[in-house]
Amino acid sequence: MTKKQSGTTLTELMIGIAIMGTVTIAFATMLRQIIKATTSAQSGGEAQEEVRQALMKAEADLLHADEITLTSATLVEFIVDLDQSPDYAPNGDIDNDGIPNYRDGDRDNDSQLLMPATAQWQIGNNLKDDDEDGDGQIDVRERLYLSGGSLWLDTSVNEEAWGLRTKCIMANVSAFTMTYWGNKSNALGRNIDLNNDGIISANEMDMTAAPNGMGNQNGSLDTKNERRYITSIGIKLGSDKNRDGKTDYAVETDIYPPLLPLKSR
């Protein structure tokens, strides 16, 4: 009698390979999904922090706005006080009265001067005085705007050209929109709520002509009188952290510069 030999047949080998292949494919698919979910969560977390940091910087500057001079959906230009200048010396003494700038309510001591109406912007107490160094130029202007997929903040001192003090506050911007709102509690906004919903929109600022408002009805806030109604700025900001063409995180917020009503009266 011959002894029966044990071994693996070709059929059994093929079945084993097929099973192993199925398991490998399933494992690879699961691993790919885990990596995708982990990467997505990481991108979302990084995008959220990026948006949060950018909004903090934007809000810190916009809160100091005491007059808005240019508006669009992706750009706002505004005037701030001299103390927001990168060259400002808080312990200096512009008018040499013995009171340091940071404690002096009228840093250049001109609030009692008499000036023509066209030059009133150059005198007064600090927050109404836009020319505290006496050179006939607006001391500090800033603009927040979207360009090339990034959010930028630019500062102009004494009406110097834009672009000399530019800094990027967020890259990989996937969404950025600004809207402008008024308030019925502000004396200027009491009569321009066209649909009586309690909200003063940019459209109402523009569309309400005299005698109730000061709009020119051309579809934009392009005059100083129209912009006087603005009391808050809404910002929507989104980030595409992994640059896949999709928004990883977006948020909307409203910013209320407390000084805006000061010059709008």
Phi and psi in degrees as a GROMACS rama.xvg file:
@    title "Ramachandran Plot"
@    xaxis  label "Phi"
@    yaxis  label "Psi"
@TYPE xy
-97.4793  142.132  THR-2
-79.0102  131.777  LYS-3
-70.3651  129.333  LYS-4
-87.2735  137.115  GLN-5
-97.5116  150.74  SER-6
175.108  -174.883  GLY-7
-106.373  127.509  THR-8
-80.8797  163.967  THR-9
-60.9336  -37.9701  LEU-10
-64.1632  -45.5041  THR-11
-62.9891  -38.6024  GLU-12
-62.5069  -42.7275  LEU-13
-66.4271  -39.0198  MET-14
-64.0638  -41.7428  ILE-15
-62.1  -42.2854  GLY-16
-63.808  -41.0628  ILE-17
-62.9667  -42.8234  ALA-18
-64.0607  -45.1545  ILE-19
-61.2999  -40.2135  MET-20
-64.4952  -41.0626  GLY-21
-62.8568  -44.1756  THR-22
-63.4298  -41.7293  VAL-23
-62.989  -44.2548  THR-24
-62.9067  -43.5838  ILE-25
-62.2125  -43.2406  ALA-26
-64.9219  -42.1266  PHE-27
-64.3813  -40.8512  ALA-28
-62.6157  -45.3752  THR-29
-62.4563  -42.9948  MET-30
-63.2718  -40.9637  LEU-31
-63.1637  -41.3915  ARG-32
-66.4211  -38.8653  GLN-33
-64.0133  -44.7588  ILE-34
-63.1266  -42.2154  ILE-35
-62.5941  -45.1869  LYS-36
-65.9047  -40.3784  ALA-37
-65.1391  -43.6762  THR-38
-63.9896  -41.8226  THR-39
-63.1218  -43.2108  SER-40
-65.0004  -39.6788  ALA-41
-66.2111  -44.4086  GLN-42
-62.4249  -40.9382  SER-43
-63.1147  -42.2709  GLY-44
-65.4831  -43.6325  GLY-45
-66.278  -39.3918  GLU-46
-64.937  -40.9509  ALA-47
-60.8296  -44.4473  GLN-48
-67.2042  -38.5538  GLU-49
-62.5417  -45.5084  GLU-50
-64.716  -41.8552  VAL-51
-60.8713  -45.0515  ARG-52
-64.9221  -41.3135  GLN-53
-64.9653  -42.3311  ALA-54
-65.9696  -35.5619  LEU-55
-61.311  -43.221  MET-56
-68.0025  -42.6428  LYS-57
-63.9245  -43.6219  ALA-58
-65.7125  -39.5895  GLU-59
-59.2221  -33.9912  ALA-60
-84.4074  -43.5109  ASP-61
-65.9404  -28.6156  LEU-62
-62.7461  -20.6596  LEU-63
-92.295  -0.483008  HIS-64
-64.3164  126.893  ALA-65
-112.999  -3.67433  ASP-66
-161.9  133.292  GLU-67
-99.2529  127.629  ILE-68
-112.391  -11.8165  THR-69
-157.456  135.969  LEU-70
-136.235  145.902  THR-71
-159.035  -179.486  SER-72
-70.0636  -21.1766  ALA-73
-126.412  10.603  THR-74
-152.149  136.157  LEU-75
-135.236  134.069  VAL-76
-118.171  137.119  GLU-77
-150.906  159.228  PHE-78
-99.6788  139.289  ILE-79
-126.421  168.909  VAL-80
-73.0593  162.555  ASP-81
-56.6218  -29.5317  LEU-82
-69.0642  -4.79263  ASP-83
-94.8735  0.182629  GLN-84
-72.2526  140.944  SER-85
-64.9364  -16.1911  PRO-86
-97.3571  1.82702  ASP-87
-67.2351  135.376  TYR-88
-112.172  99.2852  ALA-89
-60.377  -30.1992  PRO-90
-94.442  3.88859  ASN-91
-75.5457  -176.321  GLY-92
-147.071  87.4329  ASP-93
-57.9588  -42.5873  ILE-94
-98.335  6.02149  ASP-95
54.4187  41.1443  ASN-96
-101.431  7.18429  ASP-97
86.1539  -1.50342  GLY-98
-106.935  121.306  ILE-99
-61.106  150.713  PRO-100
-51.773  -41.4056  ASN-101
-68.9038  -14.0719  TYR-102
-109.627  -6.1519  ARG-103
-93.4584  118.124  ASP-104
-73.2578  -17.0342  GLY-105
-136.248  82.3181  ASP-106
-60.2706  -28.8201  ARG-107
-109.915  10.183  ASP-108
53.3511  50.3172  ASN-109
-125.795  11.2805  ASP-110
-65.6583  -18.306  SER-111
-96.9862  0.585134  GLN-112
-72.8827  150.841  LEU-113
-103.315  122.811  LEU-114
-132.409  155.902  MET-115
-61.0591  157.059  PRO-116
-56.0995  -34.9758  ALA-117
-69.8412  -14.8415  THR-118
-112.703  8.24089  ALA-119
-61.3424  -26.8817  GLN-120
-66.0304  -15.152  TRP-121
-89.9991  -5.95974  GLN-122
-132.161  172.18  ILE-123
114.937  -174.839  GLY-124
-69.3217  164.617  ASN-125
-47.1002  -53.1064  ASN-126
-68.8926  -17.8  LEU-127
-101.763  -9.21031  LYS-128
-97.423  111.805  ASP-129
-97.7197  6.9245  ASP-130
-138.625  71.7321  ASP-131
-82.6305  -9.83082  GLU-132
-101.847  4.06638  ASP-133
68.517  25.2168  GLY-134
-101.267  6.60473  ASP-135
77.5283  9.14655  GLY-136
-117.041  151.028  GLN-137
-64.3121  128.675  ILE-138
-61.3633  -54.1432  ASP-139
-141.855  125.819  VAL-140
-121.936  150.278  ARG-141
-135.751  155.749  GLU-142
-142.652  139.306  ARG-143
-113.423  127.114  LEU-144
-156.747  159.905  TYR-145
-100.114  132.181  LEU-146
-155.37  130.637  SER-147
60.5556  31.7815  GLY-148
76.2742  11.8064  GLY-149
-128.338  154.597  SER-150
-99.7824  127.586  LEU-151
-121.629  151.285  TRP-152
-124.831  127.863  LEU-153
-124.001  143.521  ASP-154
-125.094  136.329  THR-155
-123.06  122.531  SER-156
-103.233  128.132  VAL-157
53.0738  42.905  ASN-158
60.4209  26.9578  GLU-159
-66.1243  164.252  GLU-160
-61.8301  146.058  ALA-161
-67.7125  151.498  TRP-162
102.693  -5.63794  GLY-163
-86.903  -20.9577  LEU-164
-131.685  45.0935  ARG-165
-86.7406  139.894  THR-166
-139.181  141.446  LYS-167
-85.3262  126.042  CYS-168
-105.49  -8.2101  ILE-169
-167.857  130.914  MET-170
-101.197  175.114  ALA-171
57.0646  41.0584  ASN-172
-77.3279  124.168  VAL-173
-102.424  -17.7803  SER-174
-153.184  133.396  ALA-175
-154.765  118.851  PHE-176
-143.562  137.184  THR-177
-117.015  138.478  MET-178
-126.522  155.671  THR-179
-123.465  133.733  TYR-180
-130.739  151.403  TRP-181
-111.178  -172.794  GLY-182
-144.104  131.319  ASN-183
-68.5397  -18.3414  LYS-184
-75.675  -17.0404  SER-185
-78.2694  133.315  ASN-186
-52.8063  -34.8747  ALA-187
-70.8612  -24.0959  LEU-188
-95.3345  2.85185  GLY-189
-67.6328  -28.9126  ARG-190
-112.445  11.6276  ASN-191
-117.53  13.2715  ILE-192
-80.3771  86.5894  ASP-193
-62.2852  -37.448  LEU-194
-102.339  7.23127  ASN-195
55.1619  40.9335  ASN-196
-100.32  4.73248  ASP-197
82.2593  0.222634  GLY-198
-116.96  131.311  ILE-199
-98.3394  107.929  ILE-200
-92.6408  167.3  SER-201
-61.7262  -36.0401  ALA-202
-62.4339  -40.6108  ASN-203
-69.1574  -35.6548  GLU-204
-61.2899  -37.6576  MET-205
-82.8053  -36.8186  ASP-206
-87.3039  -17.3963  MET-207
-86.1348  105.762  THR-208
-87.9091  175.129  ALA-209
-60.5451  148.033  ALA-210
-90.0781  -9.50387  PRO-211
-77.1713  -33.4695  ASN-212
-136.521  -163.875  GLY-213
-133.404  26.2738  MET-214
-80.4416  153.717  GLY-215
-107.113  3.92484  ASN-216
57.3827  41.5564  GLN-217
-113.457  8.37177  ASN-218
92.6908  4.34977  GLY-219
-150.201  159.544  SER-220
-88.8222  78.5422  LEU-221
-111.228  11.1175  ASP-222
-127.015  155.94  THR-223
-61.8857  -39.6178  LYS-224
-65.2131  -36.7304  ASN-225
-66.4281  -42.8429  GLU-226
-70.0988  -15.0863  ARG-227
-65.3009  -21.1232  ARG-228
-76.5382  -18.8537  TYR-229
-66.9958  127.728  ILE-230
-122.42  -14.8035  THR-231
-151.613  158.591  SER-232
-127.541  123.685  ILE-233
-91.966  136.002  GLY-234
-126.463  129.905  ILE-235
-112.063  126.345  LYS-236
-135.46  129.453  LEU-237
-130.226  152.726  GLY-238
-122.93  136.623  SER-239
-110.487  76.9405  ASP-240
-62.2444  -40.0093  LYS-241
-92.6438  5.87371  ASN-242
55.9497  43.7774  ARG-243
-103.895  10.9392  ASP-244
83.9793  5.48882  GLY-245
-121.712  149.813  LYS-246
-77.2907  121.502  THR-247
-83.3049  -31.3326  ASP-248
-160.585  139.395  TYR-249
-143.922  151.235  ALA-250
-148.505  153.888  VAL-251
-121.018  142.391  GLU-252
-150.006  160.887  THR-253
-115.275  138.356  ASP-254
-116.769  131.285  ILE-255
-116.827  88.7699  TYR-256
-64.4474  115.763  PRO-257
-67.5595  -17.5687  PRO-258
-90.6976  -8.40427  LEU-259
-56.9821  -43.5364  LEU-260
-65.1947  -15.8765  PRO-261
-60.5393  -41.2104  LEU-262
-100.357  0.505752  LYS-263
-93.3284  -5.92646  SER-264
